[in-house]
Amino acid sequence: MATAYGPDTRDPQRQGSGPGDHATKHVLPAVLRAPFEARTWREFVYLMLSLPISIVLFVFAVTMTSVGAGLLITFLGIPVLAAGLTMCRGFGVLERARARGLLGLDVADPAPVRGRTGGPMSWMGAVLKSGVSWRHLLYTLLHFPWAVFAFGVSLTLWAWGWAALTYPLWHWVFPAYAGVDGVQLYGDANHRVYLDSSVELALTSAFGLAFVLVTPWIMRGLTSVDRLMVAGLLGPSRLATRVTELESDRGVVVDTAAADLRRIERDLHDGAQARLVALAMDLGLAKEKLTADPEAAAKMVDEAHGEVKVALQELRDLARGIHPAVLTDRGLDAALSAIASRCTVPVTVEVDLSSRPAQAIEGIAYFTVSELLQNVSKHARATRASVDVWRSADRLMLQVSDNGRGGADLTSGSGLAGLTERLDAVDGILVVESPAGGPTKVTAELPWRG
């Protein structure tokens, strides 16, 4: 009976689903599908390629590092070390591409090395000072022993599993060409035990099936370590990633501010400004008719008075859209209650805050709830809604719920996508739970800044 041993380790990360793996319904359970899935074979190929590639990387890294360190007493050590680190970064490109193609792990490229002056000495200094370069070197050194272990475990389990599973199909080779009854299970000077009976053939095949079913999960556990190494050592640093996120957020803030300015300009031009121009013309005509036709002039003044009221209301609405006075004076509770009173469905508002957040956070929270309630009025077909606001540790939590038809989606290009970008700009999060048929629950998290 051929056996092999190994832990049943399943990769908990969702990053491992590579190209071609889709969330579909299957008749067979995952444990029976795993040996035949494309993901399993891609991971097997990845583990088989890791050993020869890691040998090349390890030998090159050790050689260049040793030679460069030995030559540091002379000037030649610096360029040798810089060249070795540069080549390690080049190997990192290969490894990220291999992980992307076979493991479905998309790791961003780190920022290129640039010297201050553009000269060779400046470039070598930048390479030697770069933490990314040294992390690439560390990857080549650490990945080699791991690749040896993962290669041996995966190849042994895979080969023995399939060999034992198919043993009834090829056991005839032993009596036909080797002169024995089958695979030798035990032997000494006195007697030998072969796997040759029907029961032994069936048991061998059953053990092989068990290992065939378990091996894919073991390989997923092995490749999860590779994912951690690639993502942790070959990607950009956390600081660089954070800088990129902040730059993106700054662009979103600038674009949002520009869009708000254009909206205000358009509303002023098309609304209050147009009414005020018409009002000035009406008053001019009334002034001309004041002596000739006082009744007509009085009627025109009365109409102008009505236009003034409409223009003032539009200006109030516009000011409320910029930053409502009630929010500044009385806080979120009163401001959100005012929004709820204008919604087309009954809305209950619960605000549980012992203090007020910073004005910027308060304003974003107000406009987030305002946008969500507008969606309820326009699209939800709901009969009731609720708004809950509370503080959880260092986060300001907002939740808007309704009993409408559901189906809200962040990826459909709706206003929810714009809200997500606005919240991202301040490290906020928007989570939408809206199954078809409802109900809908939208939760927003904002950082608490007092």
Secondary structure, 3 states (H helix, E strand, C coil): CCCCCCCCCCCCCHHHCCCCCCCCCCCCCHHHHHHHCHHHHHHHHHHHHHHHHHHHHHHHHHHHHHHHHHHHHCCCHHHHHHHHHHHHHHHHHHHHHHHHHHHCCCCCCCCCCCCCCCCHHHHHHHHHHCHHHHHHHHHHHHHHHHHHHHHHHHHHHHHHHHHHHCHHHHCCHHHHHHCCCCEEEEECCCCEEEECCHHHHHHHHHHHHHHHHHHHHHHHHHHHHHHHHHHHHCCCCHHHHHHHHHHHHHHHHHHHHHHHHHHHHHHHHHHHHHHHHHHHHHHHHHHHHHHHCHHHHHHHHHHHHHHHHHHHHHHHHHHHHHCCHHHHHHCHHHHHHHHHHHCCCCEEEEEECCCCCCHHHHHHHHHHHHHHHHHHHHHHCCCCEEEEEEEECCEEEEEEEECCCCCCCHHHCCHHHHHHHHHHCCCCEEEEECCCCCCEEEEEEEECCC
